[in-house]
């Protein structure tokens, strides 16, 4: 093991240094990160256990809990699928112009198809 080097009396982090000069300890930062995670974990546990307690308190069968869990998982699966389809549609809309231009460049088009636009942009269109 290496011996610790003594700190100068006025150096930051020294035992006799004022608190404002000491190096910040990792404990406050760690606790500030841990507490919200702990609260979130406890809230999630209570959220998941509340239906079980409520069913037992009301004298309901475990079948109702299983049915509720199946319906909830089915709804989440459908919701994820819907969000995925929406994201793909928005991505296609954002890249539609580039997609069409790339596809048309790869094709052999007739001479009457014009790419030049008076404003300097590119557009595919008819002969007029």
C-alpha positions in Angstrom: 0.0 0.0 0.0 1.1 3.5 -0.7 1.3 6.0 2.1 -0.9 9.1 1.9 0.9 12.3 1.2 0.2 15.0 3.8 -1.7 18.1 2.6 -0.6 21.6 3.1 -2.7 23.3 5.8 -4.3 25.8 3.4 -4.8 23.4 0.4 -8.2 22.4 -0.7 -9.3 19.1 0.8 -7.0 19.4 3.8 -8.5 18.5 7.1 -8.2 22.0 8.5 -9.4 23.8 5.3 -12.7 25.7 5.3 -15.6 23.7 3.9 -15.8 26.0 0.8 -12.3 25.0 -0.2 -12.7 21.2 0.3 -13.2 19.0 -2.7 -16.8 18.1 -3.0 -17.5 14.6 -1.7 -19.4 12.1 -3.9 -22.0 11.4 -1.2 -24.4 14.3 -1.7 -24.4 13.7 -5.5 -24.9 10.0 -5.0 -27.8 10.5 -2.6 -29.4 13.0 -4.8 -29.4 10.4 -7.6 -30.4 7.5 -5.4 -33.5 9.1 -3.7 -35.5 9.7 -6.9 -34.7 6.2 -8.1 -35.7 4.8 -4.7 -39.0 6.7 -4.8 -39.7 5.6 -8.3 -39.0 2.0 -7.4 -41.3 2.1 -4.4 -44.1 3.8 -6.4 -43.8 1.1 -9.1 -44.0 -1.7 -6.5 -47.0 -0.2 -4.9 -48.6 0.4 -8.3 -48.2 -3.3 -9.2 -49.2 -4.6 -5.8 -52.2 -2.4 -5.3 -54.5 -4.5 -7.6 -53.4 -7.7 -5.8 -54.3 -6.2 -2.4 -57.5 -4.7 -3.7 -58.6 -8.1 -5.2 -57.9 -9.9 -2.0 -59.7 -7.2 0.0 -62.8 -7.4 -2.2 -62.6 -11.2 -2.3 -62.2 -11.5 -6.0 -60.7 -14.5 -7.8 -57.1 -14.6 -9.1 -58.7 -15.0 -12.5 -59.7 -11.3 -12.6 -56.1 -10.3 -11.9 -54.8 -12.6 -14.7 -57.4 -11.3 -17.1 -56.5 -7.7 -16.3 -52.8 -8.5 -16.8 -53.4 -10.2 -20.1 -55.5 -7.2 -21.3 -52.9 -4.7 -20.2 -50.1 -6.6 -22.0 -52.2 -6.9 -25.1 -52.9 -3.1 -25.0 -49.2 -2.3 -24.5 -48.2 -4.6 -27.4 -50.7 -2.9 -29.7 -49.6 0.6 -28.5 -45.9 -0.2 -29.3 -46.9 -1.4 -32.7 -48.9 1.7 -33.4 -46.1 4.0 -32.3 -43.7 2.0 -34.5 -45.9 2.4 -37.5 -46.4 6.1 -36.8 -42.6 6.6 -36.5 -42.0 4.8 -39.8 -44.7 6.8 -41.5 -43.2 10.1 -40.3 -39.7 9.0 -41.3 -41.0 8.2 -44.8 -42.7 11.6 -45.0 -39.5 13.4 -44.0 -37.5 11.5 -46.6 -40.2 11.2 -49.3 -38.7 13.8 -51.7 -35.2 12.2 -51.5 -36.7 8.7 -52.0 -38.6 9.7 -55.1 -35.7 11.6 -56.6 -33.4 8.6 -56.0 -35.8 6.2 -57.5 -36.5 8.3 -60.6 -32.7 8.8 -61.2 -32.3 5.1 -61.4 -35.0 4.7 -64.0 -34.6 5.4 -67.7 -37.2 8.1 -68.2 -38.5 9.5 -71.6 -37.1 12.7 -72.9 -40.2 14.7 -72.1 -39.7 14.3 -68.4 -38.0 17.5 -67.1 -35.8 17.8 -64.0 -35.1 21.5 -64.4 -37.3 23.9 -62.5 -37.3 27.7 -63.3 -36.5 28.5 -59.6 -33.4 26.4 -59.7 -34.9 23.5 -57.8 -35.4 20.0 -59.1 -38.9 18.7 -59.9 -40.1 15.9 -62.1 -43.0 16.7 -64.2 -44.6 16.7 -67.7 -43.4 18.4 -70.8 -45.1 21.8 -70.1 
